[in-house]
Amino acid sequence: MIWMGLPAGSLEAMPPVQRMILSNQLVLLASGEHSLPFVTVQLLVDSGSRKDPSGEEGLSYLTAKSLLHGTSKRTINQINEDLDFMGASLSSSSGRDYSTLTLKVLKKDLDKGFDLFMEVLTQSIFPEEEIKRETEKTLAAIQSEEDQPEEVAEKAFLKALFLSSPYGHPVEGTKESVPKLNREEALRFYRSYYHPNNAIVTIVGDITEHEIKTKLVPRLEKWSKGEIPKVPFVNTFEREQKTVKINRPITQANIILGNAGVSRENPDFYALTVMNYILGGGGFASRLMEVIRNKRGLAYSVASFFDPGKYPGSFQVVLQTKNPSAREALSLALQQMERIQKELILEKELEAAKKYLIGSFPMRFDTQGKLANFLSQVEYYGLGLNYPEKYSSLIGSITREEVLRVAKKYLHPKQYVLVIVANLKEAGLE
């Protein structure tokens, strides 16, 4: 196995991090933090919803959730009873790019907790009745989201923007696909992707390097590697202006405006982070909030963001406003997109954005859970263990000219996808 470390003091709030590659190709990250007697273990598997086969949307999500529904040794009730007895938590979920399994346990119960973690990971049996219950629960959640205008808008936006993409469907699946999912499909998905050579495990908390090497590594190395299916990622975006109107008997218009975004590895990511903070990502400090809420009083909340993944995601401006003011609010949002493309931002805007982005960075890992998640993503997206050390200079080196350049390149106020969920008659949009 290979062991590498990040020295202490590379960022004041960042504890030292060790990186190992085990004999089964599992990447292991470890960081000791001894202020509380807890240990958090997070497994990240490259098995997100972008791996869902066509017609089986939601399979990654179902597989992740079903890990906790029973093993060859314990039923779902026994698992929950054992967790309650230890005062531990064990959760699983899936996103677009990856799935996670996370354990938080008291240091004194680490052996028992980690045994349960490995049992769930390697010996889950996906009981048919529990799978059926999980699909019914997911379907009920999908149906209830149809009564939430912001969820309706988001799903319609992604469907309209991603003409052909594994990112185009909801992580939990659709009301058409979920009822068709079953135990055999979940088991097949699990056997395809849940292997150590397709995973990262991060361990943070009250534990030493010696304890990890002697207690946990031997158990992790018993997990057998396997052949991972190669699934091509084909992304086709809508590049023309497109409007989707959805009529609902509601008082607030829910608006999403946007276009194709970037991947996490895009070299312009940091310039875009600064640009977006000024445009709409900086809360009350942003231009969109200042113009649309503070000056005109048209919206309680308005924000913009890039949603980068392993592959290019979306850029979105999201706002809610009263139906009659929908057109005006939309026009103002487009004006601000055009403005940041045409003129250099003010020096004070640039400095305020940098100060906030650099100053708030340590908040990304100020708890065990956040630190485990942060380190997992740093590894997954290939940012390097020295990423915390580099971050302030990556943001600090951005110039006004770069902000202008990326605004011109990545914002498309003439070729946007627009989704409006509103009382269309009141909004004058019929």
C-alpha positions, 0 to 999 in steps of 0.5 A, a space after each residue: 500500500 502507498 501512504 502520503 500525507 498533507 502536512 499540518 499547518 497548510 491551512 490553519 483550520 485544516 487538520 493533517 490528512 493522510 492518503 493510502 492506496 490499499 492492495 484492492 485499489 481502495 483509496 483511503 483518506 484519514 484525518 485525526 481530530 481528537 476534540 470529540 470522542 467520535 469517528 466518522 467514516 464515509 464511503 464514496 462510490 462512483 455510482 451516481 444516477 448518471 449510471 442509471 440505465 435508460 428506463 431504470 432511472 432511480 436505480 442508483 438511488 434505490 440501490 444506495 438506500 437498500 444497502 441498509 434494509 438487511 444483510 445476511 446476518 441482520 434484518 433492517 430492524 436489527 440493524 436499527 436496534 444495534 445503531 440505537 444501542 450504540 448511539 450511532 448513525 448509518 446513512 446512505 444516499 446517491 447523487 448525480 455522480 456518486 453514492 455515499 455510505 456514512 457512519 458516525 459512531 462513538 470512539 468506544 464503539 468503533 469496532 462494532 460500528 465498523 463491523 456493521 458498516 462493512 457488513 452493510 457494504 459487503 453482505 446486503 441481501 436487498 430483501 424483496 419486501 423492503 425494496 418494494 417499500 422503498 420504491 413506494 416511499 420514493 414514488 410517494 415523495 415524487 408525487 408530493 413534489 408535484 405540488 411543490 412549484 419549485 420542484 416542478 420548475 427544477 425538473 422541467 428546467 433540467 429536462 429542457 436543458 439536457 436534451 440527451 444527458 445522464 444528468 437530465 433525470 431526477 436522481 430519485 427517478 421518475 413516476 414512470 421508472 420507479 414502479 418498474 425497479 426491482 430487487 434483481 436490478 438493484 442487485 445487478 447495479 450493486 454488483 457492477 459498481 460497489 467495488 473498492 477499485 471504484 471507491 474512496 473511504 474517508 475516516 475522520 475523528 478521534 482515531 490515530 494512524 496506527 489504529 487505522 492501519 491495524 484495526 480498519 485497513 485489514 477489514 477494508 482489504 478483504 473487500 474484493 475488487 471487481 471489473 467496473 462497467 464503462 458507461 459513456 457520458 454523452 451530454 447534449 445541451 439545448 443551445 437555442 432560446 426555449 421557454 416552458 410554461 406550466 400553469 398552476 393555481 398559485 400566487 407566486 411565479 417560480 422562475 428558473 432561467 439558465 444555460 449549459 454550465 461547466 464541469 468541476 475540472 474546468 480551469 475557469 471554475 474559480 473565475 466563475 465562482 467570483 463572477 457568480 458571487 457578484 451576479 447572484 451567488 453572494 446573497 444580499 451582496 449580489 447584484 440580482 438581490 440588490 436590483 430585484 429585491 432591495 430596489 424593486 421589492 419584486 422577490 423575497 429571494 433570488 440567486 444564481 449558481 453554477 452546478 458543476 459535476 464530473 461533467 458539465 452541469 447547469 447555470 441557473 438563476 432562480 427566483 420567486 415573485 408575484 405573478 403580475 411582476 414575473 415579466 419585470 423580474 425576468 427582464 431585470 435578471 437578464 439585464 444583470 446578466 448582460 451588464 456583467 458581460 459588458 462592463 468590468 466589475 468594480 474593484 470593491 466588488 471584486 475585493 468583497 467577493 474574494 474576501 468572503 469566498 476565502 474567509 468562509 472557506 474553512 466553514 466547509 470542514 468545520 465539523 467531522 461530517 463536513 470534513 469527511 465529505 470535503 475530503 471525499 470530494 477533493 479526492 473524487 474531483 482530483 483537486 489534490 491534497 494541497 487544495 486547501 492550501 491553494 484555494 486562497 491563491 486560486 481565488 485571490 489571483 482572479 482579476 476583473 478582466 477574467 470575470 468579464 471574460 468568463 461572463 461573456 463565455 459562460 452566460 447566455 442571456 440571448 440563448 437561455 432555457 426559461 421555465 415558469 411555473 405560475 398562474 399564467 393568466 395573472 402573470 400575463 404569460 398565457 
